[in-house]
Amino acid sequence: MIINPPRIKYPKTYPKDTLSGQKIDGIAVANSVKERVRVAAKVLREEGVTPCLATILVGENPASMTYVSNKQKACTEVGIETKDHKLPESFSQQEMNLLIDLLNKDDTIHGILVQLPLPKQLDEFSTTSRISPIKDVDGLTPYSVGLLSSGRAILKPCTPSGIMELFDFYKIDLSGKNVVIINRSHLVGKPLYHLMLEKNATVTTCHSKTRNLKQHCLAADIIVTAIGDRSRFTLTADMVPDGAIVIDVGTSRENGKIVGDVDYENVIKKAAFATPVLGGVGPMTIAMLLKNTVTAASISKGFVSSR
Ligand SMILES: NC(=O)c1ccc[n+]([C@@H]2O[C@H](COP(=O)([O-])OP(=O)(O)OC[C@H]3O[C@@H](n4cnc5c(N)ncnc54)[C@H](OP(=O)(O)O)[C@@H]3O)[C@@H](O)[C@H]2O)c1
């Protein structure tokens, strides 16, 4: 049985933005993914399976609370149920282990999401590693990471796979392209490296100890930046070659406004494509979580994934 609906044939041309480069519209692409998820969730329901995501939030970090509530809302919109676990700041590792073990055993739960960061007494690696690989909708367990580096992952980390979906939508062929990723975290840079390598890109990973970052950027066809601190780094137009593709993952606050790593207004004048913040990578992260949840629901029932 095919549970993921066939891939949408994305249109070949898009209206140009008023500026010289083209804005990559993450909201439009996320909506197309959500539409596919909605259909998959409906098919699953018809087969007697109600896809369900369990969310775990420890403490009252306002940003984390907003992220979790946005994810839950998005689930509801596409027909995925959610089970909310809001836990006190003092929640212990032992209690966390017990909760994850219970959710792993619960057949009505198909995906488990632990909102990061966690309070100090909880170890992020051991917490996420405890999640059953078939419910690992964030793609962070060692098993998922191993599959990803072997090019065989089905549940892939949401932000990197969302970026790959953007390339797919805009028909950006990665083969032979020089890519610079400015980030080496488990969440963004490392998984994205593997996904882009699989598509035959030549990938350079940069980080805080990289020398001559500007020179790396100026040699790139595609630049992905995910730093999230404008006081440490801003990708300015002089660092971007003409016609490059710029993906901005970074999010931080500046004078109460959410901003990315990129000086978008100036960079878009030189780039072929660029993502804005907001409405770029962010919506894709949520859309790919929904996709992973219906995929996990399908896997749990032994259905065969079409991708
Ligand atoms: N929009 C979304 O959906 C989404 C999803 C995930 C993350 N994000 C955002 O993406 C950003 C990164 O997230 P993360 O979890 O990967 O954070 P992280 O673990 O703190 O990673 C930040 C990376 O930036 C590098 N870096 C810091 N300063 C640098 C500099 N001056 N030059 C070059 N590299 C530098 C760090 O290098 P070192 O490794 O050497 O320290 C690290 O690899 C954050 O703003 C986060 O909010 C957005």
The ligand as a Gaussian input file, in Angstrom:
#p B3LYP/6-31G(d) Opt

LIG

0 1
 N       13.748000      28.399000      11.111000
 C       13.787000      27.202000      11.669000
 O       12.923000      26.371000      11.511000
 C       14.984000      26.847000      12.492000
 C       15.204000      25.524000      12.848000
 C       16.371000      25.214000      13.557000
 C       17.224000      26.224000      13.940000
 N       16.922000      27.510000      13.604000
 C       17.819000      28.603000      13.976000
 O       19.093000      28.356000      13.384000
 C       20.107000      28.860000      14.218000
 C       21.074000      27.745000      14.525000
 O       20.439000      26.743000      15.283000
 P       21.289000      25.551000      15.926000
 O       20.402000      24.789000      16.814000
 O       22.016000      24.830000      14.856000
 O       22.310000      26.430000      16.806000
 P       23.780000      26.133000      17.316000
 O       23.888000      24.711000      17.734000
 O       24.080000      27.195000      18.305000
 O       24.704000      26.322000      16.020000
 C       25.168000      27.569000      15.601000
 C       26.295000      27.345000      14.605000
 O       26.774000      28.603000      14.200000
 C       28.198000      28.581000      14.236000
 N       28.699000      29.941000      14.458000
 C       28.493000      30.754000      15.519000
 N       29.119000      31.946000      15.344000
 C       29.755000      31.862000      14.154000
 C       30.569000      32.763000      13.414000
 N       30.857000      33.986000      13.875000
 N       31.040000      32.357000      12.227000
 C       30.755000      31.141000      11.733000
 N       29.987000      30.238000      12.397000
 C       29.500000      30.597000      13.595000
 C       28.533000      27.675000      15.381000
 O       29.864000      27.220000      15.258000
 P       30.524000      26.263000      16.389000
 O       29.972000      24.895000      16.126000
 O       31.986000      26.360000      16.097000
 O       30.119000      26.811000      17.713000
 C       27.473000      26.571000      15.185000
 O       27.920000      25.590000      14.282000
 C       19.389000      29.456000      15.427000
 O       19.166000      30.814000      15.191000
 C       18.062000      28.732000      15.449000
 O       17.043000      29.488000      16.066000
 C       15.843000      27.838000      12.883000

